[in-house]
């Protein structure tokens, strides 16, 4: 009877150590939402694909837009796990609100370029040319990092112009040029590379350049801190940096 009782007890697992995998060693899983500047669209999708192929249980969704809009959404309570901005200003807004877990880290830089129609049919050679009356020029809005950087570059070049429109993010500027709705727009080098068959890039000289800095941070209220931290570590590591390099970003 005693032997039978012990066998029943053991079969139920009572009192015997159970083999299990701890949370710290199990493959990362679950879902995170990454809020990222629109100029990071191609790079972050590649990073996300690499991570989820390596960890099939992990799922990463993205919300791309202007850094200023994303920062406002986060401060107002939008559910986000990671924030990557195209400038320090909007990251500071989120940090000042006490929403960053730890501190932000700059993971990439970018430079400006003039996007024009393929083959540059209007013969645009410089920022000064953008003031020509025969051109339709679009910029990102001043509240958007790309818009702020564009105005700084124009100021360095001593150029004043009234854009035909001020777009909500840099990808909207790129698309207007690519669709033929504008003759030129100031975007990032990486944007021109992403649309190489639809636009041509005109370089801006070093003395008129403005370098964009991209900080990233996990957020305090992330629903999956482990996966959020993994995304940021991957971005800062050699694999993530190779993705960024291949798309025209520079290292900080």
Secondary structure by P-SEA (a helix, b strand, c coil): caaaaaaaaaaacccbbbbbbcccccccbbbbbbbbcccaaaaaaaaaaaaaaacccbbbbbbbccaaaaaaaaaacccccbbbbccaaaaaaaaaacccccbbbbcccbbbbbbbcccccccccccccccccccbbbbcccccaaaaaaaaaaaaacbbbbbccccccaaaaaaaaaaccccbbbbcaaaaaaacccbbbbbbccccbbbbbbbbbbbcccccaaaaaaaaaaaacaaaaaaaaaaccccc
